């Protein structure tokens, strides 16, 4: 019988954000982060009225092969109406070594060039291949 390859685990910690864009009338935002690998999407809690939020949340993803892209989208939580997009960042999984944690600040971009001009800030993430 063929031995089934054990699924690899990738741990993703969304640490914090800084200098995020204001999306609310009070000059602040209620930011949260959506983390996705392929079709699996997880998200942090939102932090009220904060452009430099501390999320400190960790997520685990199982995958048969550690490759492809890890996507982060930052959104402003709105109680009424649709949540507002605050930026996105992508990092590659291909260069992760088992047992090593990579920590990096990711600058946020828009989904288009025009949108990117209106977006500020970055998020700190830690990615570990278990």
Secondary structure by P-SEA (a helix, b strand, c coil): ccccccbbbbbbbbcccccccccccccccbbbbbbbcccbbbbccccccccccccbbbbbbbbcccccbbbbbbbbbbcccbbbbccbbbbbcccccccbbbbbbbbbbcccaaaaaaccbbbbbbbbcc
